[in-house]
Amino acid sequence: MERIDEAGVWKLTEEECWNLLARRELGRLAVTGPTGPEIFPVNYVVDGPRLLFRTAPGSKLADLSASPDVAFEVDEYDESFAASVMVKGRASRLERQSEIDAADALPLRPWIPTLKYRWVKISPAAVSGRWFERTREPDRYVASRKADTT
């Protein structure tokens, strides 16, 4: 990690970003829909230098087909720290049966009881992250009050 400022913020290395991504399983997918930006919670799995998730036909899949540039964000925190990783890249459906079979062998299961047979991969163009030390908020200043001289 590289310290960014004195307030306890560090820049994560790309390896640290991938380690955080591999530890988590729920993230937020930002896409561009017909009416503007949309964000979807998705559970995912890291597979080498890419992210994979499953989905069903619907607005998310339609949005990705129309505009495949995406952002994906994952957080991790406890009482002493918080970290956030952002992946910017391109999303595409897995089409070849050999890719789908390999993805089906990965440890990813839907969180809700729906049939999700469409696999989507995010091929990263950029991966970045920040780590924050969680400490007490500094005392706020009190605006000075002039003595009433009347």
C-alpha positions, 0 to 999 in steps of 0.5 A: 500500500502507498499512503495517499494523505495524512488522514489515513488513506492508502492506495491499494496495489493491483495485487491487493485489489485482487486479493480483496475481490477474491475474499468477497462475494457481493459487489455492485455493478454499474451499467448504462441503461436507456434512462441513464446509470443503473446499479445492481447488486450481484454475487460474483466469483474471481476467475483469474484476471476477470470477474464472473457472475450469473444472471437471467434475462432482463434489464441488466442483461439488456443493458449490458448488451447495449452498453458493455462498458461497466464499473464494478465496486466491492467494499470490505470493512470492520471497526478499524478499517474500510477498503473499496475496490473499483474495476472498470472494464467490459462485460460480455456473455460467455457464449462457448459451451466450454467456457460455460462448463468451466464457469459452472464448475466455479464456486458461485451460487445464486443468493435467491432461488431463481434460475440464472443460466447466463454467465457474464464476464467482466474483463478489466481495463483498470483496477484500483482501490483505497484503504481507509483507517477508521478513527475517531472524527476530529473535533469540529471547529466552533465558529467564533462569536463576537461579543455583543457590544450593544 
